[in-house]
């Protein structure tokens, strides 16, 4: 996990990736190098092809109507990030064509719950001047999370600076402003701003453990063990059942579409029921090494939940008198 400064630790694990950081491979379509900002001064005309792109769009590749689907607060947050862009002097909004190098975002997050609002400006200055401003002029509330360059044959390099912000609205996981610049000549450049917000689904009430659950059947599976299941037991003490019920009901939903992890050491399954032998009201299979739990009601599988630091599984193991180390803690 990589923790972006300024983001809560459990949420920072979903921050979009930067090259050189330990992010999931499938979570990106392009990466930023972790290096000092390159002050690029380009002379002469590059003769760049131009592509027609709307001034503001929602998710570039492929379009998916994210703005219409996003919670109201998420859309407002993305617009707020765009408004915080600090523009160089003389910057003029572009509403028609932009340089081909800025036709797609330098990076995005591979989930449908990803909103990307975009604006592009023409700037009467060298690319080096624009890049220097991108780095030194801090957007309100932002901190630098990464810098880098990308290039393609026959095109000027695109230099990017990533600013991270607290995701301080309900359901938002990460919020960032990605600034990218490309030279169109010795004294002309274009600047692109991507206001990117990832949000988690709202957790439905059906996923919550009801107050009528007074027993929890526990099954522990340890990867590689010859015993399957490795341990089983039932918890009926009212205090610990209430605590487990509360822990489960406070878990947030996971962002769909992000790749899973491969650090599995074992699983803890909790089946909440009215009594020790009654049918399960809700079952939850927790993978503590990957901080994620899947929920089922009957045969219906619901949205995955996030278990930060495997706290739920650890609580269950300790309550059952087992050593959490066996599951990779």
C-alpha positions in Angstrom: 0.0 0.0 0.0 1.2 3.5 -0.8 -0.1 6.3 1.5 -0.5 9.6 -0.2 0.1 12.4 2.4 -3.0 14.2 3.3 -5.3 11.2 2.6 -6.6 8.9 5.4 -4.6 5.7 5.4 -7.5 3.3 4.7 -8.5 5.4 1.6 -5.0 6.1 0.3 -4.7 2.5 -0.8 -7.0 3.4 -3.7 -5.1 6.5 -4.9 -4.3 6.3 -8.6 -0.8 5.1 -9.3 2.4 6.8 -10.1 5.3 4.9 -11.8 7.7 3.5 -9.3 5.1 3.2 -6.6 3.7 -0.2 -5.6 0.3 0.2 -7.2 -1.8 -2.6 -8.8 -0.7 -3.2 -12.4 -4.2 -3.1 -13.9 -5.2 0.0 -12.1 -3.6 2.3 -14.7 -3.5 2.9 -18.4 -0.4 5.2 -18.1 2.0 6.1 -15.3 3.9 9.1 -14.0 7.5 8.8 -13.2 8.5 9.8 -9.6 11.2 12.3 -10.3 11.9 16.0 -10.1 9.7 18.2 -12.3 11.4 18.5 -15.7 11.6 22.1 -16.9 11.2 21.6 -20.6 12.0 24.4 -23.0 11.2 23.5 -26.6 12.4 25.6 -29.6 11.0 25.6 -33.1 7.6 24.4 -34.3 6.7 20.8 -33.5 4.0 20.7 -36.2 1.8 18.6 -33.8 -1.5 17.2 -35.2 -4.6 18.4 -33.4 -7.7 16.5 -32.4 -11.2 17.8 -31.7 -12.1 17.3 -28.0 -14.8 19.0 -25.9 -13.7 21.5 -23.3 -15.2 19.5 -20.4 -15.7 15.7 -20.5 -16.4 12.9 -18.1 -14.0 10.0 -18.4 -12.1 10.0 -21.7 -11.5 6.3 -22.5 -14.1 5.1 -22.9 -16.9 7.6 -22.1 -19.2 6.1 -19.5 -21.4 8.8 -18.2 -19.6 9.1 -14.9 -20.7 12.6 -14.2 -24.4 11.6 -14.5 -23.8 8.6 -12.2 -21.6 10.2 -9.6 -23.1 11.3 -6.3 -23.8 15.0 -6.1 -21.0 15.7 -3.7 -18.5 13.9 -5.9 -19.4 16.0 -9.0 -19.2 19.2 -6.9 -15.8 18.2 -5.6 -14.4 17.6 -9.1 -15.7 21.0 -10.2 -14.1 22.6 -7.2 -10.7 21.0 -8.1 -10.9 22.4 -11.6 -11.6 25.8 -10.2 -8.4 25.6 -8.0 -6.2 25.3 -11.1 -3.6 28.2 -10.9 -3.3 29.5 -14.5 -0.2 31.2 -16.0 -0.6 34.7 -17.2 -2.4 35.1 -20.5 -4.0 31.6 -20.4 -7.0 31.3 -22.7 -9.6 28.5 -22.5 -9.8 26.2 -25.5 -13.2 24.9 -26.5 -12.4 23.2 -29.8 -9.2 21.5 -30.8 -6.3 20.7 -28.5 -2.8 19.3 -29.2 -2.8 15.5 -29.9 -0.5 14.9 -26.9 -3.2 16.2 -24.6 -6.0 14.2 -26.2 -6.2 11.6 -23.4 -5.3 11.9 -19.6 -1.8 10.8 -18.7 -3.3 8.4 -16.1 -6.7 7.2 -14.9 -8.1 4.6 -12.5 -9.6 1.4 -14.0 -13.0 1.6 -12.3 -16.4 2.7 -13.5 -16.6 4.8 -10.3 -14.0 7.3 -11.7 -14.9 10.9 -12.6 -12.6 12.9 -14.8 -13.5 16.5 -15.6 -11.2 18.3 -18.0 -10.3 21.8 -19.2 -7.6 22.9 -21.6 -6.0 26.3 -22.0 -3.6 27.9 -24.5 -0.8 29.7 -22.9 1.5 32.3 -24.6 4.7 31.1 -22.8 7.3 28.4 -23.2 6.6 24.9 -21.9 9.3 25.4 -19.3 7.5 28.4 -17.9 4.2 26.6 -17.8 5.7 23.5 -16.1 7.4 25.7 -13.5 4.1 27.3 -12.7 2.4 23.9 -12.5 4.9 22.9 -9.8 5.3 26.1 -7.8 1.8 27.5 -7.9 0.1 25.3 -5.3 -3.7 24.8 -5.8 -5.6 25.6 -2.6 -5.4 22.5 -0.3 -3.3 20.4 -2.6 0.1 18.6 -2.1 2.4 17.3 -4.8 1.9 13.5 -5.2 4.0 12.9 -8.3 5.6 14.3 -11.4 6.7 12.9 -14.7 6.8 12.9 -18.5 5.4 10.9 -21.4 6.3 11.0 -25.0 5.5 9.5 -28.4 7.4 9.5 -31.7 7.1 12.8 -33.6 5.4 14.6 -30.6 6.7 17.0 -28.0 6.9 15.4 -24.5 4.0 15.9 -22.1 5.0 17.0 -18.6 2.6 16.3 -15.8 2.3 17.3 -12.1 -0.2 15.5 -9.8 -1.7 17.3 -6.9 -3.6 15.3 -4.2 -6.4 16.6 -2.0 -8.4 15.3 0.9 -11.4 13.4 -0.3 -13.6 15.3 2.1 -17.1 14.5 0.7 -19.2 11.4 1.4 -18.4 8.3 -0.7 -15.2 10.0 -2.2 -12.1 7.9 -1.9 -9.4 9.9 -3.7 -9.4 13.4 -5.1 -6.6 14.8 -7.3 -5.8 17.4 -9.9 -3.5 16.3 -12.7 -1.9 19.1 -14.7 -0.2 18.4 -18.0 1.6 20.7 -20.5 2.9 20.3 -24.0 4.9 22.8 -26.1 3.5 24.0 -29.4 6.5 26.3 -30.1 9.2 28.3 -28.4 6.7 30.6 -26.8 3.4 28.8 -26.9 2.1 25.8 -24.9 -1.2 24.2 -23.9 -2.2 23.2 -20.4 -4.6 20.5 -19.5 -6.3 20.0 -16.1 -7.9 16.7 -15.1 -10.0 16.8 -11.9 -10.2 13.2 -11.0 -12.3 11.7 -8.2 -12.8 8.0 -7.3 -15.9 7.2 -5.2 -17.2 4.1 -3.5 -20.8 2.9 -3.8 -23.2 3.7 -1.1 -23.6 0.6 1.1 -27.2 -0.8 1.0 -29.1 -1.4 4.2 -29.5 -5.1 3.2 -25.7 -5.5 3.8 -26.0 -4.6 7.4 -26.2 -7.2 10.2 -29.6 -6.9 11.9 -29.9 -6.5 15.6 -31.7 -9.9 15.8 -28.3 -11.6 15.2 -27.2 -13.0 18.6 -24.8 -15.7 17.5 -21.8 -15.8 15.1 -20.5 -19.1 13.6 -16.8 -18.7 12.8 -14.8 -20.7 10.3 -11.1 -20.1 9.9 -9.2 -21.4 6.8 -5.4 -21.2 6.6 -3.8 -21.3 3.2 -1.7 -24.4 2.8 -3.1 -26.2 5.9 -4.0 -29.9 5.5 -7.0 -29.3 7.8 -10.0 -27.8 6.1 -11.6 -26.0 7.7 -8.7 -25.2 10.0 -10.9 -24.1 12.9 -14.6 -23.7 13.6 -16.5 -22.3 16.6 -19.6 -20.3 17.7 -19.6 -17.0 19.6 -22.8 -16.3 21.6 -21.6 -13.8 24.2 -23.7 -10.7 23.8 -20.9 -8.2 24.2 -18.6 -9.7 21.6 -21.5 -10.5 19.2 -22.5 -6.8 19.5 -19.0 -5.7 18.8 -18.6 -7.9 15.7 -22.0 -6.7 14.5 -20.9 -3.1 14.9 -17.5 -3.6 13.2 -19.2 -5.2 10.2 -21.8 -2.5 9.9 -19.2 0.2 10.0 -17.2 -1.3 7.1 -17.3 0.8 3.9 -17.9 -0.7 0.4 -14.9 -1.4 -1.8 -14.4 0.5 -5.1 -15.6 -1.9 -7.9 -13.3 -2.8 -10.7 -10.0 -2.4 -9.0 -7.8 -5.5 -9.2 -7.6 -7.8 -6.2 -4.4 -8.7 -4.4 -2.5 -12.0 -4.3 -1.3 -11.9 -0.7 -3.8 -14.3 0.6 -2.9 -16.2 3.8 -6.3 -17.4 4.8 -9.9 -16.4 5.4 -12.2 -15.8 8.3 -15.9 -16.5 7.7 -18.6 -15.1 10.0 -22.2 -16.3 9.7 -24.5 -14.1 11.8 -27.7 -15.9 13.0 -30.4 -15.5 15.5 -29.0 -18.5 17.5 -26.1 -20.9 17.3 -28.0 -23.4 15.0 -30.4 -21.0 13.2 -29.9 -20.3 9.5 -27.5 -17.5 8.7 -29.0 -14.0 8.3 -25.8 -12.7 6.7 -22.4 -14.3 6.0 -19.1 -12.4 5.5 -15.8 -14.0 4.3 -12.9 -11.8 5.3 -9.5 -11.9 3.6 -7.4 -10.0 6.1 -4.2 -9.9 4.1 -6.0 -8.1 1.3 -8.2 -6.0 3.6 -11.4 -7.0 1.8 -14.5 -9.0 2.7 -17.3 -10.5 0.6 -20.8 -10.6 1.8 -23.5 -13.1 1.0 -27.2 -13.4 2.0 -28.5 -16.8 1.1 -27.0 -17.4 -2.3 -26.8 -13.7 -3.2 -23.4 -12.2 -3.3 -23.3 -8.5 -2.5 -20.7 -5.7 -2.8 -17.3 -6.3 -1.3 -16.4 -4.4 1.9 -13.1 -2.9 3.0 -11.6 -4.2 6.2 -8.8 -1.8 7.0 -5.7 -3.6 8.4 -7.8 -6.7 8.8 -9.3 -5.3 12.0 -12.4 -7.4 11.8 -10.5 -10.7 11.3 -8.1 -9.9 14.0 -10.9 -9.2 16.5 -12.5 -12.5 15.6 -9.2 -14.4 16.0 -8.5 -12.9 19.4 -12.1 -13.5 20.6 -11.7 -17.1 19.6 -8.4 -17.5 21.4 -6.5 -17.9 18.2 -3.2 -16.3 17.1 -3.7 -13.7 14.3 -0.2 -14.4 13.0 -1.6 -17.6 11.5 -3.5 -15.4 9.0 -0.5 -13.2 8.1 -0.9 -10.3 10.6 
